Every structure is written in structure tokens, then in C-alpha cells.
Amino acid sequence: MNAALLLLADSRLPAGGHGHSGGVEEAVRAGAIGDLPGLAAFLRGRLATAGLVTAALAAAACEFAAHLASDPPGAARPGGVPPGGVRPGGVRPDAAPLAADPPGAASGAPVADGAGWTRLDAEADARISSPAQREASRTQGRLLLRTSRRIWPSPVLDAQAGAVPQGVHHPLALGAVAAVAGCSPAEAALAAAYTSVTAPATAAVRLLGLDPVAVHRLLADLAPALERIATTVTPGPRDPCDPRDPRDPHAHHGPEVWEALPAHAAPALDLLAERHVRADLRLFVS
């Protein structure tokens, strides 16, 4: 377990997460949520759909970012960083399954792969049907990346921000930041799954005046599901028999693999998001 994971999942991280209800505000207005059982059903459904997808995207982004920041296996680490220590940019050598740098990369220097981030962002975009949800995701991603580049400065985050200037989707920003902070893909997935239910739960407390202890009991009941999702979507070690060039930045987790990421649909969330963006009065951004 990495302490940075707690920082990423902390609602006090100044990245605008507290301003998003994850569909709860409109669900309350529509009468779909009015009590604890209604909230429990909403959270379970959200976790099994949007939560699963965001967790998978965060894990993919974390592995890709860790790869871009990796140094060649067996190479001396710049600045005398010992085995098991932290590389420049804040990525642990054991944070994710890593391959060697692409040909021509300077030893220890992160690889700026704008095309890779653009393609992964396109995969995330294709998995969000609602234009309102897409905009909310990009807004959250942009804010998270802007904040995190001050907390964990890294060329990897600079490259991601430059590759998607309109704002990278939130789970991709979360995954990249997790890698730079030294977290593994499984930890990035867990953080994404966790925030997919905690933000709506907090919004429900504020909107309905529910007992916060009872709401946290609902979240505690979801803990096994959160861990299961994080394990399910985390990429495994690279197959040594894989014929693809290990120096290729896309060799282990690239476009041909990203296309197979889960795409569980949540039509109710899409409809709620489209109704919410047109509401005359909104307490939350989304």
C-alpha cells in the first residue's frame, strides 16, 4: 500500500471533486433517490458500470505513464537512486510492469508520447455516451492534472497535459498522477473505483440530510466490491513469450489492448447527466 493513494482519494485534494455529485443531484430531483435504500441501489449500480470503466481506464493510464517514466532494466539509476527507490518524476521501479525505453530515449528520461495519450483519451471518450458527462470528466481531469503538476512535478504529466489540451478525461489523469506518485495500476484502479461512489455518497448526505454514519456504512459494505474491481481490471505482468518488441511503448498496454477495455453502459446516468446540465438550479457541476 502506498500512502500517496490516500492523498489521491482524499476529498480534500483541491481538484474540484467535491463539486460533482456523480448524478445524485438529478436523481434526487427526479425522485429516484430519497432514502438510504435508494442511495445504496444507486451506488451499487454506479460502481458496476461507470465505476468499473473508470477503474480500468485509470489502471491503463497508470501502467502507460509508469512505462513512459521507466528506465531500461539493469541500467544505472540517475542520481544514485537505489533499487526500490523513487525515480526522477516520482515513479517507483516496482510501481507497474515496465518495459525498456523505446530506441533513442535518453537513459532515465521520460518518454513524451503524445500520440499514446491521445489514443487512450479517445478510448475513454468513446465510453462516455453523454456529452454532459464527457465535459464533466474533462473538467475534472483538467483540474486534477493542474493541481497534481504542482504537487508531483513530472515530465510525464506535462506530456499528458500537452497531448490533450482540451482536458484529459478524469480517470486518465488520475492514473497518470497515481503512477507519478508511485502507485501501482491496481492502486490507481482502486482510487478510481472509490471516488466513483464516495463523491455521490457525500453529495447525497448534503442534498438529503442523510445520517453520514449510515451512508459510510453503505460505503463500507461496498469495500469488497471495490477491491474486486481493482483486481479485475488491473493488467497482469507482460507475457515473456509475447512477440511484440518490449521497447515499443505500446507493446504491453497500447491501442490494440485499450480497445478491449470494459465499456459497461449506464443509460440512466447518461439521461440524468443530460437533464442535470439543463436544470435551472444546480448545486453541483455534474
Steps between C-alpha positions, in 0.01 A plus 500: 500500500627845410421805713463708183186300427338658806586846371348426159179363652468782754201723426703793633737480203437838331396359164129586492369154584273634773303692237384187314210289620544214254136518394357509852369856484280429198403158639378671817310759298337223294402305812724203421691549828326608817631276775782262594370196304464715190853633540636149559346377175635803312853449632502130415382571147748784452791290622412207272485723190674838503720396794627191320579693182678785678702252706617321185591828329692619807695173515586523129614862535706417808682216325560710189630796704727273705638354179571843356693593814691172521872450456642200311520182712840471662604856417657718767244731653580871466600679817585178683141393557524155659298196388151534640542877531317772313597610151510863392137589442388294798442157343603196705689233303247246632193715438392312187617239247755698305672450166819659368506849356434535126808533275660841526364583844753653735583285799272591789307759297124467469363436154253761375243296309226742401352257248460233768315736734282624215398147405430396858296818547299409190425159652374672816293743293334216312387346829307808614175536306375821659657827376434650843686217670788529254534870578482436875765229473734728306445784747588274793801360316628846411468619861661187642792523258553870565508443877713186481765657278571736792499223760686232301688683221580259218571515125252214464215717627622790287490274194149379579374856546662608174362203306137574597481879543118498525535300821573131534221282641506473878589129537796545264627798698449301821692203362791712379522688829485172690799368304702817558414488871633144515174302499440180308226449237298303756521791743399745225202280417402482867516880532283543189243248617498655848438854376226376266285422806628732773427822309134401440467380859629832636268690267204297626580593858505867407187487286278278714638553848564128542683366804868510393582199717230294328628614158854398590361161602377467141849581375654248740268235362637578152864451604523137374352605165751787472791263555356245260465758224855629555633146469287418197604797287870506587728385216716201582874463445619505141513156344870420430387307191326807357664557158448876510810712543534582874659831402175606333310731738177337383633142519334399826214737553432699187224570246434138410447421869320822591223416253414200718452704819153456655220721373211426734215733409299701753208658307341632819813696586513639145138618520551650845808689379317644198207610715728646765693722260170659391366558853425857600651451847805284562697462820758272337690522171390150403 
